[in-house]
Amino acid sequence: MPLRILVFQHHSTSPAGLVGERMAARGAMVTTLDAQAGVAIPQDAGSHDGIVILGGAVSAYADDRCPHFPALLDLARRFADERRPVLGICLGAQLLARAWGAAVHLGGAHEFGLVPLRPTPAADADPLLAGMGGPVWAMQWHDDTFDLPRGATLLLTGETCRHQAFRVAEIVHGFQCHFETDRAAMLAWARLRHELYGLPDLTRAITAQVETVGAAAEMFGRRIADRWLDLVAAQRAARLGRQHGVGETENARVAEEIG
């Protein structure tokens, strides 16, 4: 049976991107919810193997515009308790920080473009970031940042925005950076930002970045996406193993078949 993934998309210009590409390549069953103006949590949400919470143009405290936020935070904590992986990107990471009691700071952390990030020493023991080396490059588009939740492990850090990736509750990952963007999306975002704010040199600057490090950023994004799906498959195999009383070797075989 293929993996079942529930995706919360909070803006039309911020889709699952490379994560969606890798889910499709691995035959996952993906349910994508258009959550830009709020959405009801599906009754079968708990039957999914993992959750992806994508970025958006609202703040992590915009419950008035996105009234599903409190229920989504509850769902993320429930998945963590059940050892079902949760992945948050940009706004998604800020929501996960909020879900685990950390403050989200609005404004003052502006970043746009491809930015070098440094893995922390703890990243070497993380299932998504082990062995990545550094620096790694990832696209950014945000103004907000967040404190690290109590008990969380910092995995990636940057100059402007220190908290770029973290893990909490063992199975929950939040990435401030947009590792899911491919090169076409990076250039499209530059054009959109130029249209929104009248920045004539932006497209040229981002194009130069994409030509230089865009391929490396894509490689990083695909590796993170594949490793997260590996984690989802392994956790589902472990749950099935606990239900049926099979051992770790059989769990590994099942995870490979699932993934």
C-alpha positions as CSV (number, residue, x, y, z in Angstrom):
1,M,0.0,0.0,0.0
2,P,1.5,3.4,-0.9
3,L,2.2,6.1,1.6
4,R,-0.6,8.5,2.3
5,I,0.4,12.1,2.8
6,L,-1.8,15.1,3.8
7,V,-0.5,18.4,2.4
8,F,-1.7,21.8,3.7
9,Q,-1.0,24.4,0.9
10,H,-1.4,28.0,2.1
11,H,-0.7,29.9,-1.1
12,S,-1.0,29.1,-4.8
13,T,2.6,30.3,-5.4
14,S,4.0,28.0,-2.7
15,P,3.1,24.4,-3.7
16,A,4.9,21.3,-2.6
17,G,7.5,21.6,-5.4
18,L,10.3,19.2,-5.1
19,V,8.6,17.4,-2.2
20,G,5.6,16.9,-4.5
21,E,7.9,15.7,-7.3
22,R,9.5,13.1,-5.0
23,M,6.1,12.0,-3.6
24,A,4.8,11.4,-7.1
25,A,8.0,9.5,-8.1
26,R,7.5,7.2,-5.2
27,G,3.8,6.6,-5.8
28,A,2.5,8.2,-2.7
29,M,-1.2,9.0,-2.4
30,V,-1.3,12.7,-1.7
31,T,-4.2,14.8,-0.6
32,T,-3.6,18.5,-1.0
33,L,-5.8,20.9,0.8
34,D,-6.2,24.5,-0.4
35,A,-5.8,26.1,3.0
36,Q,-5.2,29.7,1.9
37,A,-8.4,31.0,3.5
38,G,-8.9,28.2,6.0
39,V,-10.0,24.6,5.6
40,A,-11.7,22.0,7.7
41,I,-9.4,19.2,8.9
42,P,-10.5,16.1,7.1
43,Q,-12.2,13.4,9.3
44,D,-9.7,10.8,7.9
45,A,-6.7,13.0,8.6
46,G,-5.4,10.6,11.3
47,S,-5.2,7.8,8.8
48,H,-2.4,9.5,6.9
49,D,1.2,8.5,7.3
50,G,2.6,12.0,7.3
51,I,1.7,15.7,7.1
52,V,3.3,18.5,5.1
53,I,2.6,22.1,6.0
54,L,3.6,24.5,3.3
55,G,4.4,28.3,3.3
56,G,2.0,31.2,2.8
57,A,1.6,35.0,2.9
58,V,0.0,35.1,6.4
59,S,1.6,35.0,9.8
60,A,1.6,32.0,12.1
61,Y,-0.9,33.8,14.4
62,A,-3.4,34.7,11.6
63,D,-6.2,32.5,13.1
64,D,-8.7,35.1,11.9
65,R,-7.7,34.5,8.2
66,C,-6.9,30.8,8.7
67,P,-9.3,29.5,11.3
68,H,-8.0,26.0,10.8
69,F,-4.6,26.9,12.5
70,P,-5.5,25.7,16.1
71,A,-6.9,22.4,14.8
72,L,-3.8,22.0,12.6
73,L,-1.5,22.5,15.6
74,D,-3.5,19.9,17.5
75,L,-3.2,17.5,14.6
76,A,0.6,18.0,14.3
77,R,1.0,17.2,18.1
78,R,-1.3,14.2,17.7
79,F,0.9,12.9,14.8
80,A,4.0,13.4,16.9
81,D,2.5,11.4,19.7
82,E,1.7,8.6,17.2
83,R,5.1,8.8,15.6
84,R,3.8,9.9,12.3
85,P,6.3,12.4,10.7
86,V,5.3,16.1,10.2
87,L,7.2,18.4,7.9
88,G,6.8,22.2,8.0
89,I,8.2,24.6,5.5
90,C,8.5,28.4,6.1
91,L,5.0,29.3,7.5
92,G,4.7,25.6,8.3
93,A,7.9,25.7,10.4
94,Q,6.6,28.8,12.2
95,L,3.3,27.0,12.9
96,L,5.2,24.0,14.3
97,A,7.3,26.3,16.6
98,R,4.0,27.8,17.8
99,A,2.5,24.3,18.3
100,W,5.4,23.4,20.6
101,G,5.1,26.6,22.7
102,A,7.7,28.8,21.0
103,A,7.2,32.5,20.1
104,V,7.0,33.5,16.4
105,H,8.4,37.0,15.8
106,L,6.6,39.0,13.1
107,G,8.9,41.1,10.9
108,G,12.6,41.9,11.4
109,A,13.9,38.7,9.7
110,H,13.6,39.6,6.0
111,E,15.3,37.2,3.6
112,F,14.8,36.7,-0.2
113,G,17.0,34.7,-2.6
114,L,19.4,31.8,-2.3
115,V,21.2,31.8,1.1
116,P,24.0,29.6,2.4
117,L,23.1,27.6,5.5
118,R,25.3,25.8,7.9
119,P,24.4,22.4,9.4
120,T,24.9,22.3,13.2
121,P,26.9,19.4,14.8
122,A,23.5,17.8,15.7
123,A,22.6,17.6,12.1
124,D,24.9,14.6,11.6
125,A,22.6,12.5,13.8
126,D,19.4,13.7,12.1
127,P,17.7,11.3,9.6
128,L,17.1,14.2,7.1
129,L,20.4,16.0,7.3
130,A,23.1,13.5,8.3
131,G,26.2,13.7,6.1
132,M,25.0,16.8,4.2
133,G,28.2,18.8,4.9
134,G,28.1,22.5,4.5
135,P,27.3,25.1,3.6
136,V,24.0,24.1,1.8
137,W,22.0,26.5,-0.3
138,A,18.3,27.1,-0.1
139,M,15.8,29.6,-1.3
140,Q,14.3,32.1,1.1
141,W,11.2,34.3,1.1
142,H,10.1,35.4,4.6
143,D,9.9,38.3,7.0
144,D,9.1,36.4,10.3
145,T,11.2,34.1,12.4
146,F,10.7,32.0,15.6
147,D,12.3,30.9,18.8
148,L,13.4,27.4,19.1
149,P,10.8,25.2,21.0
150,R,11.8,23.9,24.3
151,G,13.6,20.5,23.8
152,A,14.0,21.1,20.1
153,T,17.3,20.4,18.2
154,L,18.6,23.1,15.9
155,L,19.8,21.5,12.6
156,L,20.5,24.4,10.2
157,T,21.5,28.0,10.9
158,G,22.1,31.1,8.9
159,E,23.4,34.7,9.2
160,T,20.2,36.7,9.0
161,C,17.8,34.1,10.4
162,R,19.6,31.8,12.9
163,H,16.8,29.2,13.2
164,Q,16.6,27.7,9.8
165,A,15.7,24.1,10.6
166,F,14.8,22.1,13.8
167,R,13.5,18.8,15.0
168,V,11.2,18.4,17.9
169,A,9.3,15.5,19.4
170,E,11.8,13.2,17.5
171,I,9.6,13.0,14.5
172,V,8.7,16.6,13.6
173,H,10.9,18.8,11.3
174,G,10.5,22.5,10.6
175,F,12.5,24.3,7.8
176,Q,12.4,28.1,7.6
177,C,14.0,27.8,4.2
178,H,12.1,26.9,1.0
179,F,14.1,23.8,0.2
180,E,11.2,22.6,-1.9
181,T,11.6,25.2,-4.7
182,D,13.2,24.2,-8.1
183,R,15.0,26.6,-10.3
184,A,11.9,27.6,-12.3
185,A,10.1,28.5,-9.0
186,M,13.0,30.5,-7.8
187,L,13.0,32.6,-11.0
188,A,9.1,32.9,-10.9
189,W,9.3,34.2,-7.3
190,A,11.9,36.8,-8.4
191,R,9.5,38.0,-11.2
192,L,6.6,38.0,-8.8
193,R,8.5,40.0,-6.2
194,H,9.5,42.5,-8.8
195,E,5.9,42.9,-9.9
196,L,4.8,43.4,-6.2
197,Y,7.5,45.8,-5.1
198,G,9.0,47.3,-8.2
199,L,12.5,45.9,-7.8
200,P,14.0,46.2,-11.3
201,D,17.4,44.5,-10.5
202,L,15.9,41.6,-8.5
203,T,15.3,39.2,-11.4
204,R,18.8,39.7,-12.8
205,A,20.3,39.1,-9.3
206,I,18.3,36.0,-8.6
207,T,19.0,34.7,-12.1
208,A,22.8,35.0,-11.4
209,Q,22.3,33.1,-8.1
210,V,20.3,30.4,-9.8
211,E,22.9,29.9,-12.5
212,T,25.6,29.6,-9.8
213,V,24.0,27.5,-7.0
214,G,20.5,26.7,-8.2
215,A,21.4,23.1,-9.1
216,A,23.0,22.6,-5.7
217,A,19.9,23.9,-4.0
218,E,17.7,21.5,-6.0
219,M,19.9,18.6,-5.1
220,F,19.6,19.5,-1.4
221,G,15.9,19.8,-1.7
222,R,15.4,16.4,-3.4
223,R,17.6,14.7,-0.8
224,I,15.6,16.2,2.1
225,A,12.4,15.2,0.4
226,D,13.5,11.6,-0.2
227,R,14.9,11.2,3.3
228,W,11.7,12.5,4.8
229,L,9.7,10.0,2.8
230,D,12.1,7.3,3.9
231,L,11.3,8.4,7.5
232,V,7.6,8.2,6.8
233,A,7.9,4.7,5.3
234,A,10.0,3.5,8.2
235,Q,7.6,4.9,10.8
236,R,4.7,3.3,9.1
237,A,6.5,-0.1,8.9
238,A,7.3,0.2,12.6
239,R,3.6,0.9,13.4
240,L,2.5,-2.1,11.4
241,G,5.2,-4.2,13.1
242,R,4.0,-3.2,16.5
243,Q,0.5,-4.1,15.5
244,H,1.5,-7.5,14.2
245,G,4.4,-8.3,16.5
246,V,7.1,-8.5,13.8
247,G,10.8,-7.7,14.4
248,E,13.1,-4.9,13.2
249,T,14.4,-6.8,10.2
250,E,10.9,-7.3,8.8
251,N,10.1,-3.7,9.6
252,A,13.1,-2.6,7.4
253,R,11.9,-4.8,4.6
254,V,8.4,-3.4,4.8
255,A,9.7,0.1,4.8
256,E,11.7,-0.5,1.7
257,E,8.7,-1.9,-0.1
258,I,6.5,1.0,1.1
259,G,9.1,3.7,0.1
